Amino acid sequence: MGTHSNKLHLGCFDQILPGWVNTDITLHIFISKIPGLTFLLFKSGVISEQRYLQHRNGIFKSARYLNLRKEFPYQDERFSYVFMGHVLEHLYPNEAIYCLKEVYRVLRKGGTVRISVPDLDRIVADYDPNLTEVFLELIFESKQKRDKNRHHWHYNESSLKKILKEIGFRECYRCGYREGRCPDLSLTDKRSGSLFVESIK
């Protein structure tokens, strides 16, 4: 689905957007290609019933593998829109910059990237010195077993715009929840308290 689309979704996991090229690094993409494997993993308790039903419904068969830390397998100026929701904070700062440079490369001139991340300003404003461990868990997602699922960096409006402008985006602006130039905002925007930024190449 969306193979020839001009819209690229990065870090989709199980949130497949109709009409988009949906990409992720999850191993479920490879698991979905092996007949009977999901059933065996479910019966052996490796995956949950929810995840098994997602496989049954073909969710992960609709996604393509893409490692955001490496060069994207797409030609220059391939897409008109790129969306990444709560992905950037899972990359280390140098990896995030590399990823955004690749986004810039595959975007057409005049194309739009929409990024949503946890809002660092909002997180810091809620800091309670009596709940330090709770705060740090929120910041780093430290209880996640896999490194890729933890948070490695955070952004506020100022820092994210600065990075995007340094990469070469000519216009950067903050958006409201389900407001902006990117299409399908009712599908892309899932967390209303996030920081939403769009940039035009």
C-alpha positions, 0 to 999 in steps of 0.5 A, a space after each residue: 500500500 502506498 508504494 508509489 505514493 509521494 508521502 513518506 511515513 517514518 517510524 510507523 510501527 503499527 500505525 499504518 497510514 493509507 496512501 503513504 509509504 510506511 516504514 519502520 525498523 521493527 522486526 515484525 516486518 520480517 516476522 510477517 514474511 514467514 508463514 506460520 511464525 507469528 502463530 508459533 511466537 504467539 503460542 510460545 508467549 513471545 508475542 501478545 494476542 494483540 500483536 498476533 491479531 495485528 499480524 493476522 490483519 496484515 498490519 506489518 506486511 504493509 510496512 517497509 523496513 527502513 533504518 533511519 540511521 542509514 541512507 534512505 533507499 529513495 532517490 533525491 526529491 522523491 516525496 512531497 511530504 514526510 511525517 515522523 511522529 515521536 521518532 526523533 527522540 529515539 535517535 542520538 543527536 548525531 543520528 537525528 541530524 543525519 536522519 533529517 538530512 536524509 529527509 531533506 534530500 528525499 523531499 521535493 523542493 517545496 515539500 513539507 516535513 511534519 515532526 511531532 516529538 515530546 515537548 521538552 518545555 512542557 516536560 520540564 515545566 511539570 518537573 517535581 523535585 520530589 518525584 525525580 525518578 518519575 521525571 527521569 523515567 519520562 525523559 529517558 523511557 529507561 524501563 524499555 528493554 531495547 535501546 531503540 525504544 528508549 529516549 536519547 534526546 529531547 527538543 523544544 520549539 527553538 532547538 528543533 527549528 534551529 536544527 532544521 534551518 541549519 540543514 537547509 529548510 527555508 521555512 520552519 513553524 510550530 503547528 497546533 494539534 491536527 493543524 498544518 500543511 501536511 495531509 491526513 492530520 486526523 490520522 497522523 496526529 495521535 498525541 495532542 500534547 506533543 510539539 508539532 513542527 513543520 518545515 518547507 524545503 
